[in-house]
């Protein structure tokens, strides 16, 4: 078992931001990533999600994206190219593909277990995101449906829905993406949400963003599961949304009561036939590998102060709660690096640091 100072799990935006700032503080973090290549979750997005449809991709710290990105190119190509260049230019040593199965406490270290070996770290930054944990809500009759059901994570563009009657469930940006593309392709489309959507007509300026982050942050401080970003911010009139509004797609129906063999039925007896149900119902944090640390609070979430986990201060969570947004991920990366620096250099305990930053220690 190799002993290292810091392990960063995940090389999406939050993980790369954390690793960048850790290097600036003099550490050489070991970055483990489950993907076959750079790009994080962006590698898996639909080819139909082009750069001109994407709202709010922020530059990683220190190195800007090229300004001349072609808006018609898929984000699944452009963003991974940027991340690959960023890893190289920032000097980040990313080891992939590595699937981490567990993190456990062992003495003064956190042991990271993976399919590529084990590392004993003095601190761990977890940046595993949400893409691998699509959320499928249960509704009565789901097993009876004779058509196709898929989560947004498996959506690959509108062509496969040609001539189909499609129901899209969800009130966030993912649902907007699907609805805006299947118009004129699908034979019929129905948009269903649990709550009426809240539309933002303002520019969602810096003050509004701070207020939204504060609301999400308060939940994680209390140990409650993070609320969805759209649940706090509402839906903005992005190019995708404006397109869907213009073609009459965004006529919302309340949530149905059950799924039938050939469609869905509402509580008042109304029925709508469907060939496909798309569950654009979001994602949950991919944290199963942290189960050995027993971090969950009675409220079901993990109590986090900024990025530091209350029950395990050697662990930082980035891309969780208030840092789940693209702008929040950058800020969280620096905050996590500051916390790790203070922990490893003994400033919190007021003592000295027996190890020098960036030097791997021999196995015990």
C-alpha positions in Angstrom: 0.0 0.0 0.0 1.6 3.3 -1.2 1.4 6.2 1.2 0.7 9.6 -0.3 -0.3 12.9 1.1 -3.4 13.8 -0.9 -5.7 11.7 -3.2 -8.3 13.5 -5.4 -11.0 11.1 -6.6 -12.5 12.4 -9.8 -11.1 14.5 -12.6 -14.2 16.5 -13.6 -14.3 20.3 -13.1 -14.3 20.1 -9.3 -11.5 17.5 -9.1 -9.2 19.4 -11.6 -9.8 22.7 -9.8 -8.9 21.1 -6.4 -5.8 19.5 -7.9 -4.7 22.7 -9.5 -4.9 24.7 -6.2 -3.2 21.9 -4.3 -0.3 22.1 -6.7 -0.1 25.8 -6.1 0.2 25.2 -2.4 3.1 22.8 -3.0 1.5 19.4 -3.0 1.5 16.8 -5.7 -2.0 15.2 -5.5 -2.6 11.8 -6.9 -5.7 12.2 -9.1 -7.8 9.1 -9.8 -10.4 9.1 -12.5 -12.9 6.4 -13.5 -13.2 7.7 -17.1 -11.4 6.3 -20.1 -10.2 9.8 -20.9 -10.4 13.4 -19.8 -13.7 15.3 -19.7 -15.6 13.9 -16.7 -19.4 13.7 -17.3 -19.1 15.8 -20.4 -17.7 12.8 -22.3 -21.1 11.1 -22.0 -23.4 13.9 -23.0 -25.6 13.6 -26.1 -23.9 14.4 -29.4 -26.9 16.8 -30.0 -25.9 19.0 -27.1 -23.8 21.4 -29.0 -21.8 24.3 -27.5 -24.4 26.9 -28.5 -27.0 25.1 -26.4 -24.8 24.9 -23.3 -25.5 27.4 -20.6 -22.7 28.3 -18.2 -19.5 26.3 -18.8 -16.9 28.1 -16.7 -13.1 28.2 -17.3 -11.0 26.0 -15.0 -8.7 28.1 -12.7 -5.5 29.4 -14.3 -6.1 28.4 -17.9 -8.9 29.7 -20.1 -10.8 27.8 -22.8 -10.0 28.8 -26.3 -12.3 31.7 -27.4 -12.9 30.3 -30.9 -14.8 27.2 -30.0 -17.3 26.3 -32.8 -20.8 26.6 -31.4 -22.0 23.7 -33.6 -19.6 21.2 -32.2 -20.8 18.8 -29.5 -19.9 19.7 -26.0 -18.9 16.1 -25.5 -16.0 16.8 -27.8 -15.1 20.4 -27.0 -15.0 20.2 -23.2 -13.0 16.9 -23.0 -10.4 18.5 -25.4 -10.2 21.5 -23.1 -9.8 19.3 -20.0 -7.1 17.2 -21.7 -5.2 20.3 -22.5 -5.7 21.6 -19.0 -4.3 18.5 -17.4 -1.2 18.7 -19.5 -0.6 22.4 -19.1 -1.3 22.4 -15.4 1.0 19.4 -14.8 -1.7 17.2 -13.2 -0.9 13.5 -13.0 -4.3 11.9 -13.6 -4.4 8.1 -13.4 -7.2 6.5 -15.3 -9.3 4.5 -15.7 -9.4 3.8 -11.9 -12.6 2.8 -10.2 -12.6 3.6 -6.5 -14.6 1.1 -4.5 -14.1 2.3 -0.9 -12.5 4.9 1.4 -12.0 3.9 5.0 -10.2 5.3 8.0 -7.1 3.4 9.2 -5.2 5.1 12.0 -4.1 8.5 10.9 -4.8 7.9 7.2 -7.7 7.4 4.8 -7.2 4.3 2.8 -8.5 4.5 -0.8 -9.3 1.1 -2.4 -9.6 0.7 -6.1 -9.3 -1.8 -9.0 -5.8 -0.4 -9.5 -4.5 -0.8 -5.9 -4.7 1.0 -2.6 -3.3 4.2 -1.3 -3.1 5.5 2.3 -3.6 9.3 2.2 -3.4 11.9 4.9 -6.3 13.7 3.1 -8.8 12.9 0.4 -10.7 15.3 -1.9 -13.8 13.6 -3.2 -15.0 14.9 -6.6 -17.0 12.1 -8.0 -20.0 14.2 -9.1 -23.4 12.8 -9.9 -23.5 11.4 -13.5 -23.1 7.8 -12.5 -26.1 8.0 -10.2 -29.1 8.8 -12.3 -32.3 9.2 -10.2 -35.3 7.1 -11.3 -38.4 7.9 -9.2 -40.8 5.0 -8.7 -44.4 5.4 -9.9 -47.1 2.7 -9.8 -47.3 0.6 -12.9 -43.8 1.3 -14.1 -43.2 -2.4 -14.7 -46.3 -2.7 -16.8 -45.3 -0.2 -19.5 -44.9 -1.9 -22.8 -42.8 0.9 -24.3 -39.3 2.2 -23.7 -38.2 4.0 -20.5 -34.8 5.7 -20.3 -33.1 8.2 -18.1 -31.6 11.4 -19.5 -28.2 10.0 -18.9 -28.8 7.6 -21.8 -30.3 10.3 -24.1 -28.3 10.4 -27.4 -30.4 12.9 -29.5 -33.8 13.2 -31.0 -33.5 10.8 -34.0 -34.4 7.7 -32.1 -37.8 9.3 -31.2 -38.9 9.9 -34.8 -42.6 9.1 -35.0 -42.8 8.2 -31.3 -45.2 9.5 -28.6 -42.9 10.8 -25.9 -43.5 11.8 -22.3 -40.7 13.8 -20.7 -40.7 13.9 -16.9 -38.7 16.6 -15.1 -38.5 20.3 -14.6 -34.8 21.1 -15.1 -32.3 21.8 -17.8 -32.1 18.2 -18.9 -35.9 18.2 -19.7 -35.5 21.5 -21.5 -32.8 20.0 -23.7 -34.9 16.9 -24.7 -38.1 18.9 -25.3 -36.4 21.5 -27.4 -35.0 18.8 -29.7 -37.8 16.3 -30.2 -40.2 18.9 -31.6 -40.9 18.2 -35.2 -39.4 14.7 -34.8 -41.7 13.0 -32.2 -45.3 12.2 -33.2 -46.4 13.7 -29.8 -44.7 15.1 -26.8 -45.9 15.7 -23.2 -44.1 17.5 -20.5 -44.8 16.5 -16.9 -43.4 17.9 -13.7 -44.2 17.4 -10.0 -44.4 21.2 -9.3 -45.1 24.1 -11.6 -41.8 25.4 -13.1 -40.5 28.7 -11.8 -39.1 30.9 -14.6 -36.5 33.6 -14.1 -36.8 36.7 -16.1 -33.8 38.5 -14.6 -30.1 38.0 -15.5 -29.4 35.9 -12.4 -26.6 38.3 -11.4 -23.9 37.8 -8.8 -26.2 38.7 -5.8 -28.8 36.2 -7.0 -26.2 33.5 -7.3 -24.9 34.1 -3.8 -28.4 33.8 -2.4 -29.0 30.5 -4.2 -25.7 29.1 -3.0 -26.5 30.2 0.5 -29.8 28.3 0.4 -28.2 25.1 -0.7 -25.3 25.5 1.7 -27.6 25.8 4.7 -29.1 22.4 3.8 -25.8 20.6 3.8 -24.7 22.4 7.0 -27.8 20.8 8.6 -26.9 17.4 7.2 -29.8 17.3 4.8 -29.6 16.0 1.2 -28.7 18.8 -1.2 -31.5 20.4 -3.1 -31.4 20.5 -6.9 -29.9 23.6 -8.4 -33.1 24.3 -10.4 -35.1 23.9 -7.3 -33.3 26.9 -5.9 -32.6 29.0 -8.9 -35.6 28.4 -11.2 -35.3 28.0 -14.9 -33.5 30.7 -16.9 -34.5 31.7 -20.5 -31.5 30.0 -22.1 -31.3 29.6 -25.9 -32.6 26.0 -25.4 -35.6 27.3 -23.4 -36.4 30.1 -25.8 -36.4 27.7 -28.7 -38.8 25.3 -26.9 -41.1 28.2 -25.9 -41.1 29.5 -29.5 -42.3 26.2 -30.9 -45.0 25.6 -28.3 -43.2 22.7 -26.6 -43.3 24.0 -23.0 -46.9 23.3 -22.1 -46.6 21.6 -18.7 -48.8 18.9 -17.2 -49.0 18.0 -13.5 -47.5 14.6 -12.5 -49.5 11.6 -13.5 -50.8 9.1 -10.9 -49.6 5.9 -12.5 -48.1 4.3 -15.6 -50.2 2.0 -17.7 -49.3 -0.6 -20.3 -49.7 1.9 -23.1 -49.1 5.3 -21.4 -49.9 7.2 -18.3 -53.0 8.1 -16.3 -53.8 11.1 -14.1 -55.7 11.1 -10.9 -58.8 12.6 -12.6 -58.9 9.6 -15.1 -57.3 11.3 -18.1 -54.9 9.1 -20.0 -52.2 9.8 -22.5 -50.7 7.2 -24.8 -47.0 6.9 -25.0 -44.2 4.9 -26.7 -41.4 6.4 -24.7 -40.9 7.9 -21.2 -37.8 10.0 -20.7 -36.9 10.4 -17.0 -35.1 13.8 -16.9 -35.3 13.6 -13.1 -31.8 14.5 -12.2 -29.0 12.7 -10.4 -27.8 11.9 -6.9 -24.2 12.3 -5.5 -22.0 9.3 -6.3 -20.8 8.6 -2.8 -21.3 4.9 -2.2 -17.6 4.3 -1.9 -17.6 6.6 1.2 -20.0 4.3 3.1 -17.3 2.7 5.3 -16.8 6.2 6.9 -20.4 6.4 8.1 -20.9 10.0 7.2 -24.6 10.2 6.9 -26.6 12.3 9.3 -30.1 11.5 10.6 -31.5 13.8 8.0 -30.0 11.6 5.2 -27.3 13.9 4.0 -23.7 14.5 4.9 -23.0 17.5 7.1 -20.4 19.7 5.3 -18.9 23.0 6.4 -17.8 24.6 3.2 -16.1 21.5 1.7 -14.9 19.9 4.9 -17.0 16.9 6.2 -18.0 17.4 9.8 -17.6 13.7 10.8 -14.3 13.3 8.9 -12.2 16.5 8.6 -9.6 14.6 6.5 -12.2 14.4 3.8 -13.3 17.2 1.5 -16.4 17.0 -0.6 -16.4 19.1 -3.8 -19.1 19.1 -6.4 -21.6 18.4 -3.6 -24.4 20.8 -2.4 -23.4 24.4 -3.0 -20.4 23.4 -5.1 -22.4 21.3 -7.6 -22.7 24.1 -10.1 -19.9 24.9 -12.6 -19.0 28.2 -10.9 -19.3 26.6 -7.5 -17.0 23.8 -8.4 -14.1 26.2 -9.1 -14.5 28.0 -5.8 -14.9 24.7 -3.9 -11.6 23.4 -5.4 -9.7 26.3 -3.9 -11.5 26.0 -0.6 -10.8 22.3 -0.4 -7.1 22.9 -1.1 -6.9 25.5 1.6 -8.5 23.1 4.1 -6.1 20.3 3.1 -3.1 22.7 3.4 -4.1 23.8 6.8 -4.8 20.2 8.0 -1.5 18.8 6.7 0.6 21.7 7.9 -0.9 21.4 11.3 -2.3 24.9 11.5 -5.6 23.7 12.9 -4.0 21.7 15.6 -1.3 24.4 16.2 1.4 21.8 15.7 4.1 21.1 13.2 3.9 19.0 10.1 6.1 15.9 10.1 5.9 15.4 6.3 7.0 17.7 3.6 4.3 18.6 1.0 4.4 16.6 -2.2 6.7 13.8 -1.0 5.3 10.3 -1.1 6.3 8.3 2.0 7.5 4.7 1.9 5.0 2.0 2.9 5.0 1.2 6.6 
